[in-house]
C-alpha cells in the first residue's frame, strides 16, 4: 500500500455506480442564472485577463469513436494565483453538449476526492445526470490541477510506472478506483511522518512541474473553477459537486459569492472541522454503516456471519486480521488477497448499499473456504476478453503514480496541529469508535507534518454571504460524509437549503429517490427551491419510472434539525 494510505483512507469521492433518474418535490421560487435571464457578467480578477479571455478549442476526445458526443479541451490557468505572470499549467476538460442543441448554460461538475477525475465523471453522464439535465445543459467536468490528464502530480519514477504496468498486465486484471485505502499494519506517529516525507520527496522529484505540489490547495482549484466559468461564457457558475466537491463548491461560494448561480452540494463536508475531527467522525460513520450492513446480511440467506451483530463484526474483524498474517489464495496463480485488501473492499462497498449483496457473495467463500477469488473480482475484476490489456495496465500504473494527489490537497487545506502524544491519543480514539473498520484512519496529521508544506487555509464555517440559494443534499446513512455534515453546512450557509434522503450510501442525487432527483432537477432547470425541510425516501426504481412525488415527505417549515454538537449519529 502506498505511504499516503493514512490520508487516502479519508477519500470523499462519489462511487461510479450511480444510477437513477428524475423525481419530484414541492418547490418555492427563487432566482438563478439561466439563458432567459439577463445577468451582468462577473468582473475578471486583475492580472488574470489572459486566462479568462482565452479561446477554448473543443475537439473530439482521444480515442473517440464515430458519433461520440463528448468533446475535450485544455484550459490554461496560473500555477500560482499570487503570481499570474509566472508559469501556467493545463487543465483537462471534457464536455457533454446539451442534447437539445440549445443549452441554457454550462453545468460544471466535480465528483469529489480530492483527486477525483471530473473527466471520468462526465464520461458516466448517462448514469450520473438525469435526461432532463443532459437535454438542457452543456455538462462539463475537469481533472483538477495535479490530477489525471491535467498537469499531474507524479509520485513514481518512469521505471516504477513501467514495473507497475507490467505487474498489472501479467495479472490480467482491470484496475478499479479505490475510495478507501488502508494501511499495512498499525502506524506510529514517527512512521506516518516519515511516510509523508518520503512521499512528498518522490512527488517533487518525479512531477513534470515540481512546484505543482505546493499549489494543489482547494482555494486554487476554486479559482480554476471560476476561470472555467469565465471561458464557458457563463455570467454565473451553475455547479453540481459531490462529497469533497461540496467543499470545493462552498469554498468557491465564499470566494465568489456574487458569481454563484445554481449550486447543488451533494453529501457535504463540514468546512469547520479539522483533519483529525473529520477523520474521527468519518470513522464512526463507516463503522456504523458496516454494522447496518451486517444486520442486513444476517437477515438474508447466505450470510457467512452468525450470531448477533456484535458477533458478526467480530467475525469480520477476525477474517481481516487472519488474512493479514496468511493472505487468501485466489484462482490467479501468485495473486492473493490480504487483510488490508479485504478491509478496503468492505469499506468501499459501504458507499453504495446496492452492492451489499455482491459483498456478501464475495465474503462467503472467503469465510467458509478461505478463497479470496470473489473478493479479488470486486476489487480488480478480470479484464474483458478482447480488451486492451496494455492500455488498462498503463492506466493502472499512471493512477498509482498520481494517488498522492489526495495528500497534496489535504496537507495544504488543513494545518498541522498537536504533537506526537496527542496524535497517539487521536489514533486510539479512532480504534475505539471504529474497531472493525478504523484501521488506517489514524495519524493523518503526523503524515502532513512529514509532508512538509504549510497549510494555506484554516478550517472555518462558511457563510458565503450574498450568494444565491445553495441546495445541500444529505443522506442519513452516509458512511463517508456523515449526515450531520450536510446539516452543518446547510445551516452555516446564509442561503443554504437542506434536502434529506433517508437511506444508506454515499451520494444522494441519481441514487435512490425520484423525490430527491426531481427536487434537484427542478432547481437546476428553473431555479425553484424545494420546500423547507424536504425529506425523501428511497423508491424501488430511484429513477424516471417512479411516479411524481413517490417517497416525498415534506416536513413543516424549519423542521430540518441542526447538526448535533457531538458529531454524527448515523
N, C-alpha and C positions, 0 to 999 in steps of 0.2 A: 504494500500500500504506500502511496506517496506520502512524503513527510507532512504535507499540508492537510492530511485527513482529519486532524483535530479541528480544523476550521471547515473543511468540506462537509463534515457531518451536519453542519447547520444550513445546508442547501435549502434555498427558498425558491424553488423552481416548479412551475406547473408541469405535471406529467403530460406526456404526449398522447395520452389515451382519452382525451376529452371527446365527449360526444353529446349530442342533444340537438335542440332547436329552439324555436321561438315559443313564447308563452304569453301570459297576460298579467296585468296589475291595474290598480286603481290610481291613475295619475293626477297630479296637480301641475299646472302650467308654470314654467319658468323660462327665462331667457336662454340663449345659447347661439353659438355660431352656426350658420347654415348658408347655403348658396343663395337663399332668398332674402337674407338679411344683410343690409349694408353695414359693414363694420370697418372702422378706421384701422388701417394696418398698424401693427405694433412697431414701435421705433426700433431701429437697428442699433445695438450697442456700439459705442465709439470704438474705432480701431478694428471692427470686425466686418466692415462693409464688403471686403472682397470675398469673405466666406458666405455671407448672406446673399450676395449678388451673383454667385457662381451659377452657371448653367449646368443642369444635370442631364447627362446623356443616358437615357434609358435604352437598353438593348436586350436582346434575347439572352437568357441566362445560360451560362456554360453548361453544355450537355443537354440543353433543352431539345425536346422532340417537336416535330411539326404540330402546330395547333396549341402548344403550351401557352397559356395566357400570361404567365408570370414574366416580369421584366426586372432586370437587375442594373445596378449602377454603383458608382463610387462617389462619395461626397468627402471633400476635404474639410478638416477642422484643425484648429491650432492644437499642437501638443500641450502648450501651456497657455491658458487664457490670460495669465498675467503678462505674457509676452507674445501677443498675437502676431508680431512681425517675425518671430522665430520659426523653428521647424513646424511643419504641419504633418498630420497623419491622415490615413484613409479610413473611412467607414464604409463597410459593405452594406448595401441596401437592397431590399427585394420588395417588389410591389405586385399585388394582385389588382389590376384595374377593375373599376366598378363594372359589373356585368351588364348594367343598364346602358353603359356607354355615356351616361350623363351624371358623373359623380357630383355629389353635393359637397365634396371636400375630401380631405385625406384623414384617415384614422390611423394614427401611429400606435404601434403595439409593442409591448415588452413582456416576455413570458416569465421573467424572474431570474433567480440566480443568487447573487450576482454572477454573471458569466454565462447566462443563458443566451442562446442564439435566437435573435428575432428573425433572422433569415430563415432558419428552420421552422420557426413558429408560423410564419406566413405560408410556408410550404404545406402546412397542415390545415390551411384555411377552411377546407370543406368540413372539417370536424370542429375547428376552433371557433368559428364565427357563423352566425345564422345566415340563411339565404337572404334575408332582408338586408343585413349589413353588407353582404357581398354584392348585392344589387346596387346599393346606394353609395358606398364609399370606395375610394381607392384605399386599400388596406396595405400599409407599409410597415415592414419590420426591418430592424438593423442589428448587426452584431456590434455591441458596444466596444468602445476603444479597448484594445488589448485582447479582444475575444475573436475566435474563429477566423473568418475571412477578412476582418478588419486588420489594421496594423496590429500584429499579435504580440502578446507576452509569450515567449517561447522559453521553456524551462528544461528542455532536454537538448543535448548536443545532436548534430546530424547523425553521428554513429549510434547514439541511443535511440533515436527515432527509427533508424533503419532496423535495429535489432528488435524494437518493439513491433514494427510492422511484420518482420519475418516471423516472429513468435505468433502473432495473430493469424497470419496466413497459414502457418503449419497446423494450428489448432482448428482452422476452418470454421471459426465462429463469427457471428455478427456482433460487433460492439454495441453496447447499449449505454445511453447516458445515465450515469448513476446519480441519484438525488441524495443519497445518504451514505457516504463512505464511513468507515470506522477504522480505528487504529489497530495495529498489530500489538496486542497486549496493552498493558497499562502504562501510560506515560508518567513521567515525573516532570516537574516544572523545568528542571535542567535539560531533560531530553527534548521537551517541547521547544524551549528556547533555541537549542542547538539545531533542531529541525528547521525552525524559522530562519536561522542564519544561513544554513546551507541551501535551503530552497531559494531564498532571495538572491544569493550569490549566483546560483545556477541560472535563474531567470535573467539577471542583469547581463551575465556572460553570453547567453545564447539568443537573446531577443534581437531582432534586426534593428530596432530602435531602443537601445538600452534604457533610456530615460523614461520609457513608457511606464515602467514600474512605479514611478513617482507621480504619475498623472492619471490614475485609473479610479480616482475617488468619485463618489456619486454626484457631487456638485459639478464636476467636469462633464460627466455623462448627461446631466440635466441641461447643461449649456449646449452640448451637442444636440440634444433633443430640440432645443429652440432653433438652432441652425437648420435642422431638418424641417421644422415647421416653416421657417422662412423660405427655404429653397423650394418647398412644395407649393408656395404661393398662398398659403392659408393665413389669414389675419389672426386667427386664434388656434390654439392646439386642441384638437379632438384626440382623445387618448384612452386606451384600454391597457392597464397594467395589472399583472397578476403577481402575487407573492412579493418578492423583492421589487418587482415592477411597481407595486403600490408605494414603496418607499421612494423610488425614483420619481414617481408622479407627484408625491407630496412635496418632495424637495424642489421639484420644478415649480409647483404652485407657490411655494414660499419665495422662490427667487423671482418668478414672473407672474404674480397674481393677475395682472391685467391681461395676460396673454392666454389665460385658461378659457377654453371653450366648453366642450362637453367632456368630462373626465370621469372614468369609471375605475375604481381601485378595488380589485377583487382579491380577497383573502389577505388582509392588511398586516403590515408590520407596524408596531408601535414605535414611532421615532424617538420617544423619550427614554427608551430602555438602553442601557449599556450592553456591551457584548456579553458579559457574564450573566446578567439577569435574563437577557434574551435567550441564551442557551439553556439556562435553568428552566425557564417556563416552557420552552420547546421540548426539552427532555421529558418533563412531566406530562405534556400533552401527547407525545409519541407513546409513552408508556401506557397512558390511559386508553388511547386508541387501540393499542395492541391488546389490552385487556378486553375491549369491546369485541375485537376480532376473535379472541379466544372464546368468549361466551358464544359468539355466533358459530364458531367451529364446533364447539361441544354440543350445540343444539341440533346439528346436522349429522347426517350419516357420513362415515368415512373419516371422521376426525381422529388423528393419531394420538391425541392427548386425552387423558382420563381424569375423573375426579372433579374437584372444584376448579374455579378459575385460577385461584392461587396455586393449586397443584399443577394445573396445566402450564402456567407461566414458569413454574419451577422446572417442569419437564423440558420446556423450550430452552430455558437457560442452560440446563444440563446438556442438551444436544449441542448447543453453541460451544460450551466450554470443552466438551469432549472432542469436538471436531477441530478445535484449536490445537489439541495435542496429537490427534490422529485424524487427519482430513478424510472425508468420504471419497471413495473411489467413484468413478463415472465410466460410462461406456467408451469414453475417449481415452485412448492409451496415454498415460502420462499426465492426464488432467484430473485434478482433484478439487474438491470444494472444502475449504476450511471454515472454521467457526466465524471468522470475520466476514466472509462472503455470505454465510447463512444469515447473519445479523443484518448485513446490508440489504439482502433480498427481502427479509421480513419488513424492515423499516420502509424500504421503497414501496412495498405493497400497501402500507398503511395510508399512502397518499391517495389511493383510489379503492374504495370498498368494492367496486365491481370486479377487482382482481382477487378477492379473498378466496373464492372457490378454487382458482388456479393455485394459489399459495398452499391451500390445504392439500390439494392433489400432489403438489411437489414435496411437501413436508412428510407426507405419509410414508413413501419409500425410504426417506432419509431416517425416519424414526424406527420403522419396522425392519428394514433390510439394510440399513447403513449405506444406501445407494444415493449419491448426490446428483445423478443424471438429470432428474426433473428440475431440481433447483438450478443446475447449470443452464438448462434450457430457458428458464425465466430470466436469468441474468445475461447470458450470452447464447441466444438461440443459434442453431446451425445455420450456416449460410445457405440461401436457397440455391437449388440446382440451376446452373446456367448463369448465376450471378457473377459479378466481377469481384472475385476474392482479393485480387491485388488492390483494387480501389478501396474495398472495405477495410483491408488491413492497414492501408496508408491512412485512412480516415481515423481508425482507432489510434494509431501512433500519433497523429497530429493532435487529436483530442487529449491524449495523455500529456503531450508537451505543453498544452495550454491549460491544464486543470488547476494550476495555481492562480488562475485569474480570480477565483473566489477570495483567496488570501490577500491578493494585491488590493482589491476593493475594500475588504473588511478591515484590514490593518490601517488603511488611510481614513476610513469612516469612523473608527472607534479608538479613542485614546487608551493607552496602556495605563491601568490603574492597579494599585495594590502592590504586594510583594510576594515572595515565594510562600510565606506562611499563609497568606490569605488565598493564594491560588490553590494550595493543598486543601484548604477548608472548602473552597468552592467545588473542587473535584469530588470531595467526599459528599457534598450535598447533591451533586449530580447523581452519584451512585445511590444515594438514599431515595431520591424521588423517582429514579428510573433504574431499578436493579437489574432488569432484563435487557433493556434497550439503550441504556445510557452510556455504554462503553464507547469511548471515542469523542464524547462531547466535552471533556474536561480540558483544562489548560489552554484555552483559546487565547487568553490574554498573554500568557507566557510565550506562546508561539509568536504573537505580534511583537513582543519585546525583542525576540530574536530576529524577526523580520527587519527591524531596524529603521523603519520610516516613521516620522512623526505624523500623527493624525491631523487631518485638515479640518476636522469638524468635531464638535462635542454634542452628544445626543441631547435633544430638547424637544419639547412639544412643538408641533407645527400648527399654526392657525391659518396661514395663507389669507390674511385679512384682505378683503376686496376681491377675492376670486369668485368667479361664477360658481353655481352649485356643483358640488362634487359628490358623486354617488359612491358609497363604500359598501362592499359586499362582505359578509362573514358567514362561515359555516360553523354550526355549533360543535361539531365533532372533528374539527380540523386538527390533524396531528402536527403540522409544520408551522402554521401561523395560528396560534390559539384564538378562539373566537373573541376573547377579551381584548385582543389587539385591535380587531376591527371596531369593536365598541369604543376603544380608547381613541383611535384615530378619528372616527366619525364625530366624537364629542370634542376633540381638540380643534378640528377644522371649523372655522367660522361659518362656512357654508356646507358642512358635511350633512349627508342624509344616508342613514344606515338601512340596508335591506338584509334580512337574516334568512338563511337557509337551514332548516332543521335536518341534519343528516351527518354523515361521516365522509371524510375525504378532503383533499386539498384543491381549492379552486371551485367556485360556485357556478360561474357562467358556462353554459353549454355542457353541464354535467348531469344534473338530476331533476331539474324542476322547470316545467314550462311556465309556471308563475314567475319565477325569477328571471328566466330568459326573456320573457316578454317585457318585464319591467325595465331591463337593461336596454332592449331594442327600442322601446318607446322613448326612453330618454335620449339615446344617441341619435335617433332619427328625427325626433320632434322637439326635444328639449323639455318634455313633460316629465316631471319628477313623480315617482311613486308616492303613495300615501305614507305619512309619518308612521314609523313602527311596523312597516310591512314585514310579515313573516311568512315564508313559503315552505312547503314540504315537498319532498321528492314525489314524483309520479312515475308510473311504470315506463313510459316512453322517454320522459325527460326531454321531449323534443316536439317537432312540428305536429305530430299526430295527436298530441294532447289537446283537449278542449280548452278554450279560453277560460282562464280562471281556475283550472284544476290545481288543487293544492294551495290556493291562496288563503291566507288568514290575516287580514289587516287588523293590527292592534289599534286600540284607541290612540289618538294623538298624544305623543310624548311617552308612549308605553315602552319604547326601547330603553333598556336599562343601561346605565354606565358600566364601564369596566370595573370589576371588583379590585380593591386596593391590594389584595393579597395575591393577585395573579389569576390565571385562568382556572376554571372548574369545568373541563370539557369531558 
